[in-house]
């Protein structure tokens, strides 16, 4: 669940060209494999959307708006009403960008396979994150380029599935971008480049935040089964969303790993459920505070909260031996710098798609799967630390047998008990 007002800043094309050309070239050069399917800049790219809720429809619009000759041609969702809403919305838009025939609209548990199996080049995966590993795995098998909303897993087993799929992506020269817009946003690109060039010295500490009010909840209807109720309120169930530290705050964990240049050694933390205690809020927490230690000794405090009437902050701050930085905007210290977005805005939600499309057409697709899996596991590691009350190492998290990925036999509209709320000291570290 992305909050565009809080998580992005306007930037100009003039600034973007000067601040990110080298980064884009480096991302393209880092890819490897056999020649890409598409090379010419005029080639048509046909896109399929899996998950037609608000974020999915937004991602599809961002994709087709990002580049010329990109057309949305297929839709898939488990719910017919989501397909209907998407068709109504997209039906009012230009046919050269939205050309969705009735026989390219798929409903049901296997809708994602039908979208991926249709004549598309590029699939957008925007269902609840718990389904992401199995869908990514299938898309790679079928040779499709992938844009996946974050996070890309909710448990260590899912992360390992992504890491395995990443090897196949490289072998088949497939593009993969995860929806962490900051990696494609000029302010972050420029400030973090300067941090890496030594502007604040050695990074020794950081504080990352996503605190806000509550999120939406849909009142249960009498005809809904347990499964349908959970799917329509997916944010409140760990098997679907991973808790909000994973589903939302993973953005900041990605920035911390990016700035420091590694993943954490261990995490300890606290969390709980004080405000959202009614059954309609499932079994997730409403606040977390996690202390991560990195291999270089740097410590990062991670704080997230979803509680109405509380102070909101979405920010990443880092302290070095020679200064400090706000990751998207400014450096203080011996080498001060302030990012100037200028007048002409660039939308990072579109830019992440443009970067992927450009790399596909260049024959050198970007592949962000490994670092996306690592940032996802960083967030999962924090959740495990808070849920269990234990110190959780990177290796313990990576090798955990915890498996929340849905099994085929579970994908039915029927009973699905809600697990108890995790109690530190009693919750096992599996």
Secondary structure, DSSP 8 states (H G I E B T S, - for coil): ---HHHH-----HHHHHHHHHHHHHHHHHH--SS--S---TT--EEEEEE--SHHHHHHHHHHHHHSTTEEEEEEEESSHHHHHHHHHHHTTS-TTTB---GGGEEESTTHHHHHHHSS-SEEEE-S-GGGHHHHHHHHHHTT-EEEE-S-S-SSHHHHHHHHHHHHHHHHHT--EEES-GGGG-HHHHHHHHHHHTTTT-SEEEEEEEEEE---------TT--HHHHHHHTGGG-HHHH--HHHHTTHHHHHHHHHHHTS-EEEEEEEEE-SS--SGGGTT--SEEEEEEEETTS-EEEEEEEE-TTS--EEEEEEEESSEEEETTTEEEETT-EE----SS---HHHHHHHHHHHHHHTT---B-HHHHHHHHHHHHHHHHHHHH-S-EEHHHHHH--------GGG-SSS---------TTTS---
